[in-house]
């Protein structure tokens, strides 16, 4: 073959076919908008607004920032499809493949217009119109802004330095109520994706008139959150930071904290690794296909923050949408170890919270308050009629004993077990009620103690069981003190 010319011919893709195919990269609206916010951050924008019109037949979406803007040559380059991902990018640039602006936008609409004003105050404009490309059968981008694009820009207040991205012919995102709902829902995903930027004030983001607040997936301010510290892993001359965190049990969360911890998709879906690239969240949950790890109800409190530098995209297999990654093979064993540890800690929280207290040894005849019974694939919960206190109440005229038993039943309902059962079947658990007041619990205990049998062995067994049972086990010092006082009075 050396010295001989290779036989060849030019084989360009059909423009109208390829541009339609590029719409099928798998973007949804949140990931598409996130790609455009990435560009705004790279342009040093501090304020980004997503505005929209949902009128049927006239719908549009506009993403406006106050970044540095682009000149004509810069916008011309930005509207070109693809660039070499191996090329060095500027510090803080969250892009990589040179496809995001175009593929993200055209995945939602058939017409993309970009208007940009740089420090010189000059307006640059480019428009990709899929229908125009199909008509001309060539990669032809429009270089002058049309009157409708200028009207929309004026309507959203784009008058100074920055960039406005306008989607029209919104065939995928729709119009009317569908468009309004989708854009509003996307705000929660963006609150999670850019929570570090929002929390530090580096970014102000508005969806319509609503200011987006950061969604912290780790609840670090909650006193019951377990932060296992940060570990640095070395790979290809770079350092990767890993920080395992275990969330508090759902019963210890307020409604606001529960909403933060659940995020879009719920706690069951959001467990696992949270992968960051330049402070931008790339993957929000999941176990990255490592080992035999899978999502389960008992492990839903387990989360691991994993930070990779932007320069390691190819090594970590970051996709075009910046929504999936896979770690280098030599890091897999350590990541699996960390994942198994944090999963075990999550399971332990549920095991501890849901375990019934059973006296050991010769007093093991004391029964739990509740029985779980499986019927036709569902769980029913019945009060144990053989429990000594229940049996005593049933055989004694109504009085303090019966009142104490009833109050014990009210505070001993196995909410965690019920919630876990619901989560296992893919449903959201009922909202947790607040924990009973301390004085209420102690009053219940005193009421129970007044009606215990006088037989010393039986009384000792019952008081030992109460000390280990919900809700009394949460106040061991106070409960033990009351039991000792009661024992002294009895003697």
DAQUIHU-V371173 format. One record per residue. PHI is phi as a letter, one per 40 degrees, with the letter a starting at -180 (999 if undefined). OMEGA is omega in whole degrees, 0 to 359 (NA if undefined). Layout:
phi & omega
PHI & OMEGA
PHI & OMEGA
This chain:
phi & omega
999 & 182
c & 180
g & 180
b & 178
c & 178
c & 176
c & 184
a & 173
a & 181
c & 181
b & 179
c & 175
c & 174
c & 184
d & 184
c & 179
c & 184
c & 182
c & 174
c & 180
c & 181
c & 178
c & 188
b & 180
c & 177
g & 177
c & 161
b & 185
c & 179
d & 181
c & 177
c & 179
c & 180
c & 178
c & 180
c & 175
c & 174
d & 180
c & 178
c & 178
c & 178
c & 179
c & 177
g & 176
c & 175
b & 182
b & 178
b & 179
b & 174
b & 178
b & 180
a & 172
b & 184
b & 181
d & 179
d & 180
g & 181
b & 185
c & 174
a & 175
b & 181
b & 177
b & 188
b & 176
b & 178
b & 180
c & 186
c & 180
g & 183
b & 172
c & 178
d & 180
c & 181
c & 178
c & 177
d & 180
c & 182
c & 181
c & 175
c & 180
c & 170
g & 172
a & 184
c & 181
c & 179
c & 180
c & 180
c & 179
b & 181
c & 177
d & 180
g & 178
c & 182
c & 178
c & 179
a & 189
c & 182
g & 181
b & 191
d & 182
d & 184
c & 185
c & 178
c & 183
c & 183
c & 174
c & 183
b & 184
a & 183
c & 183
b & 181
b & 175
b & 176
b & 174
b & 183
a & 178
b & 179
c & 184
c & 179
c & 179
g & 181
c & 181
c & 173
b & 183
a & 174
a & 179
b & 167
c & 177
b & 184
d & 181
c & 178
c & 177
c & 180
c & 180
c & 182
c & 179
f & 180
a & 181
c & 182
b & 179
b & 180
c & 189
b & 179
b & 179
c & 177
c & 186
c & 180
c & 178
c & 178
c & 178
c & 178
c & 179
d & 179
c & 182
c & 181
c & 175
g & 178
c & 183
b & 183
b & 183
c & 180
i & 183
b & 175
b & 177
b & 186
b & 175
b & 173
b & 188
f & 189
c & 184
c & 183
c & 180
c & 175
g & 177
a & 179
g & 182
c & 180
c & 179
c & 181
d & 181
c & 182
c & 180
c & 179
c & 179
c & 180
c & 180
d & 179
c & 177
c & 180
c & 177
c & 177
c & 183
d & 184
b & 186
c & 179
c & 178
c & 181
c & 183
c & 182
c & 178
g & 178
c & 182
a & 169
b & 186
b & 177
b & 171
b & 190
g & 179
c & 185
c & 174
c & 182
c & 178
b & 184
c & 178
b & 182
c & 184
c & 186
b & 181
f & 186
c & 181
c & 180
c & 183
c & 182
c & 177
c & 179
b & 176
c & 185
c & 178
g & 185
b & 176
b & 178
b & 178
b & 181
c & 178
a & 176
f & 178
g & 179
b & 178
b & 178
b & 183
c & 180
b & 182
b & 178
c & 180
b & 175
b & 181
c & 175
c & 174
d & 182
d & 181
c & 181
b & 183
b & 170
c & 178
c & 180
c & 179
c & 179
c & 178
c & 178
c & 182
c & 181
c & 182
g & 176
c & 178
h & 179
g & 185
c & 181
c & 182
c & 189
c & 176
c & 174
h & 185
c & 172
b & 188
c & 180
b & 175
b & 184
g & 180
g & 178
c & 181
c & 181
c & 180
b & 182
b & 178
h & 184
h & 186
b & 171
f & 179
g & 183
c & 176
f & 177
b & 182
c & 179
a & 180
c & 177
a & 182
c & 182
c & 182
b & 187
c & 177
c & 187
c & 178
a & 181
b & 175
c & 182
b & 185
b & 178
b & 178
c & 180
d & 184
c & 184
b & 183
d & 184
c & 180
c & 181
c & 176
f & 176
c & 184
c & 183
d & 183
c & 186
f & 181
b & 176
b & 176
a & 170
a & 185
c & 174
d & 188
c & 182
c & 176
c & 185
d & 182
d & 181
c & 179
c & 177
c & 178
d & 180
c & 180
c & 180
c & 179
c & 183
c & 176
c & 180
c & 179
c & 176
c & 179
c & 181
c & 179
c & 180
c & 179
c & 181
c & 184
c & 186
c & 185
c & 177
c & 178
c & 180
b & 177
d & 183
c & 173
g & 188
c & 181
b & 184
c & 180
c & 179
c & 189
c & 173
c & 181
c & 186
b & 171
b & 174
c & 182
b & 179
c & 177
b & 177
f & 176
g & 179
b & 181
b & 171
b & 181
b & 181
b & 178
c & 181
c & 181
c & 180
c & 176
d & 185
d & 181
c & 178
c & 179
c & 179
c & 180
c & 181
c & 182
b & 183
b & 176
d & 182
d & 181
i & 183
c & 181
c & 181
c & 179
c & 179
c & 179
c & 180
c & 180
c & 177
c & 179
c & 181
c & 183
c & 184
b & 179
d & 185
c & 184
c & 182
c & 180
c & 178
c & 179
c & 180
c & 179
c & 180
c & 181
c & 179
c & 180
c & 171
g & 179
b & 177
c & 178
c & 174
c & 181
c & 182
c & 175
c & 181
c & 180
c & 181
c & 179
c & 182
d & 181
c & 178
c & 179
c & 182
c & 176
c & 177
c & 180
c & 180
c & 179
c & 179
c & 185
c & 181
c & 183
b & 180
c & 178
d & 181
c & 179
d & 189
c & 183
c & 180
c & 181
c & 180
c & 180
c & 182
c & 179
c & 177
c & 178
c & 179
c & 181
c & 182
c & 187
c & 172
c & 359
c & 188
c & 182
c & 180
c & 182
b & 189
d & 182
c & 181
c & 181
c & 180
c & 180
c & 180
c & 179
c & 180
c & 178
c & 180
c & 180
c & 180
c & 180
c & 181
c & 182
c & NA
